Amino acid sequence: MTEIIIVRHGETEWNVGEIFRGRIDIELNETGIKQAELLAKYLSKQTIDAIYSSPLKRALRTAEIIAGYHKLDVDIVSGLIDFNYGQWQGLSHQEVKDKYKELYTAWINRPDQVKMPAGENLDDVKKRAMDVVTDIISRYKGTVVLVSHRVVNKVLICALLGLDNSRFWNIKQDTGGITTFTYENEQFILTKHNDTSYLEPIGKTPLSDF
C-alpha cells in the first residue's frame, strides 16, 4: 500500500490579496510559515518515506519545514509547479474579472474548457501531476508527501477520485491543508480531505477558494 499526502503550501500575501500567482515566485508570509510549522509538527508523528515539491518558493519552503522533522531531502519536481495562468499572472481577481470578462465567466462555469492566454489548460496540469503520482506508486510502498498549489491539487484530487476537470470547483483545499489517499489493489481511496485541524492555534478563518 502507498499513502499519498497532498499538501497545499502555506499562505502568501497574494492569497490574502486574491492576486493570481501561477509561476510567479511568491514567498510565504508570516501566517504561511506558521501554517507550515504546525503542519510539519502534525506530520512528525508519521513515518514519511519521501517528500516531493513544486520548485516554487512557497511550496518548497513548506516542504523543507516538513522535511526538517524527518531528516529527508526534498525532491523538487516540475510536474508539481503551479498552473500557468499566462496573462492573468500578477493581476488581482477584480482586474481579471474586468479585463477578461468572457474568459473569466468560462473559467467559473466550464474550467475544463479554458486555455489561459499564453498559459496552460487543466488537462496539461492533470497530465504532468498524474505522471508524478504514477512514478511514486511504482517506487514506494510507504507514505509520500506532495507539496503543491491550489489548482494542481484540485485537479489531482479530481483525477484520483475519477472525476474530470469539469468538477474543478467541487473541490476546495485551504492553504496549509492536507488531503490523503491510499493506493491499494490498483485504486485510489480518499481517506482524509482538507484537514486543517492542526492550524487552530493560529485562530484564523480560512480564506476563500483562491
C-alpha positions in Angstrom: 0.0 0.0 0.0 1.1 3.5 -0.8 -0.2 6.6 1.1 -0.1 9.9 -0.7 -0.5 13.1 1.4 -1.3 16.1 -0.9 -0.3 19.3 0.8 -1.2 22.9 -0.2 1.6 25.3 0.6 1.1 27.9 3.4 -0.4 31.3 2.9 1.2 34.1 0.9 0.3 37.8 0.7 -1.1 37.1 -2.8 -3.5 34.6 -1.4 -4.8 37.2 1.0 -4.9 39.9 -1.7 -6.5 37.5 -4.2 -3.8 38.0 -6.8 -3.3 35.3 -9.4 0.0 33.7 -8.7 0.8 30.9 -11.2 4.5 30.7 -11.9 5.4 34.0 -10.2 7.6 33.0 -7.3 5.9 34.4 -4.1 7.3 33.7 -0.6 5.2 32.5 2.3 4.0 35.3 4.6 4.3 35.1 8.4 1.0 33.2 8.7 2.1 30.8 5.9 5.3 30.0 7.8 3.3 29.3 11.0 0.9 27.1 9.0 3.9 25.1 7.6 5.4 24.7 11.0 2.1 23.5 12.6 1.6 21.1 9.6 5.1 19.8 9.9 4.7 19.1 13.6 1.4 17.3 12.9 3.1 15.1 10.3 6.1 14.5 12.5 4.2 11.6 14.2 4.1 9.7 10.9 6.8 7.8 9.1 7.4 9.5 5.8 9.4 7.9 3.0 9.7 10.8 0.6 8.7 14.5 0.1 8.1 15.9 -3.3 7.6 19.6 -4.0 6.9 22.2 -6.7 10.0 24.2 -7.4 8.3 27.5 -6.4 9.4 29.0 -3.0 6.0 28.9 -1.3 5.7 25.2 -1.8 9.4 24.4 -1.4 9.7 26.3 1.9 6.6 24.4 3.2 8.2 21.1 2.1 11.5 21.9 3.7 9.8 22.7 7.0 8.1 19.3 6.9 11.3 17.5 5.8 13.2 19.0 8.8 11.3 16.6 11.1 12.2 13.6 9.1 15.8 14.1 8.0 14.8 13.9 4.4 15.8 15.8 1.3 13.0 17.4 -0.8 12.6 16.0 -4.3 11.8 19.0 -6.5 9.7 18.1 -9.5 8.5 20.3 -12.3 5.3 18.3 -12.6 4.0 19.9 -9.4 4.7 23.5 -10.4 1.7 25.9 -10.2 -0.8 26.3 -13.0 0.5 28.7 -15.7 -2.2 31.4 -15.7 -0.4 33.1 -18.5 -1.6 36.8 -18.9 -3.6 36.6 -15.7 -0.4 36.2 -13.5 0.2 39.1 -11.2 -3.4 40.5 -11.8 -5.9 40.8 -9.0 -9.2 38.9 -9.0 -11.1 42.1 -9.8 -8.7 43.1 -12.6 -9.2 39.7 -14.3 -13.0 40.0 -13.9 -12.9 43.4 -15.6 -10.3 42.8 -18.3 -11.2 39.2 -19.3 -15.0 39.1 -18.7 -15.8 36.3 -21.2 -12.9 34.1 -20.3 -13.4 34.6 -16.6 -17.1 33.6 -16.9 -15.9 30.5 -18.8 -13.3 29.8 -16.1 -16.0 29.8 -13.5 -18.6 27.8 -15.5 -16.5 25.4 -17.6 -12.9 25.4 -16.3 -12.2 22.2 -18.2 -12.6 24.1 -21.5 -10.4 27.1 -20.8 -6.9 27.6 -22.0 -5.2 30.6 -20.4 -3.8 33.2 -22.8 -0.1 32.3 -23.0 -0.7 29.7 -20.4 -2.0 26.2 -19.7 -5.3 24.3 -19.5 -6.3 21.9 -16.7 -5.6 18.9 -18.9 -2.0 20.0 -19.1 -1.9 20.1 -15.3 -3.6 16.7 -14.9 -1.1 15.0 -17.2 2.0 16.3 -15.5 0.7 15.9 -11.9 -0.5 12.3 -12.6 2.9 11.5 -14.1 4.4 12.3 -10.7 1.8 10.1 -8.9 2.4 7.2 -11.3 6.1 7.4 -10.7 5.6 7.5 -6.9 3.3 4.4 -6.7 5.8 2.5 -8.8 8.6 3.4 -6.4 7.2 3.5 -2.9 5.1 1.3 -0.6 5.0 3.8 2.3 3.9 7.4 2.8 4.9 10.1 0.3 4.1 13.8 0.8 3.4 16.1 -2.3 3.6 19.8 -1.7 1.9 21.8 -4.4 -0.6 24.5 -5.2 -4.3 25.1 -5.3 -5.1 24.4 -9.0 -2.7 21.5 -9.2 -4.0 19.9 -6.0 -7.7 20.4 -7.0 -7.0 18.8 -10.4 -5.1 15.9 -8.8 -7.8 15.2 -6.2 -10.4 15.1 -9.0 -8.2 12.8 -11.1 -7.6 10.4 -8.2 -11.4 10.3 -7.5 -12.1 9.5 -11.1 -13.7 12.9 -11.7 -12.9 15.0 -14.8 -11.8 18.6 -14.7 -15.4 19.9 -15.1 -15.6 19.1 -11.3 -12.7 21.5 -10.5 -14.9 23.9 -8.5 -16.4 21.0 -6.4 -13.1 20.7 -4.6 -11.6 23.1 -2.1 -8.3 22.9 -0.3 -7.2 25.6 2.1 -3.6 26.9 2.5 -1.8 24.5 4.7 -4.5 21.9 4.2 -3.8 18.2 3.6 -5.7 15.6 1.6 -4.8 11.9 1.9 -5.2 9.0 -0.4 -4.2 5.3 -0.1 -3.4 3.3 -3.2 -4.2 -0.3 -2.9 -5.5 -3.0 -5.4 -4.9 -0.6 -8.2 -7.3 2.1 -6.9 -7.0 5.3 -5.0 -9.1 5.7 -1.9 -9.7 9.1 -0.3 -9.1 8.8 3.5 -9.0 12.5 4.5 -9.8 15.7 2.8 -8.7 19.3 3.5 -7.6 18.6 7.1 -6.6 21.9 8.7 -7.4 20.8 12.3 -3.7 21.4 13.4 -4.0 25.1 12.3 -6.4 26.0 15.1 -3.7 27.7 17.2 -3.4 30.4 14.5 -7.1 31.3 15.1 -7.7 32.5 11.6 -10.7 32.0 9.4 -9.8 30.1 6.1 -9.6 32.3 3.0 -11.9 31.9 0.1 -11.1 29.3 -2.6 -8.4 31.4 -4.3 
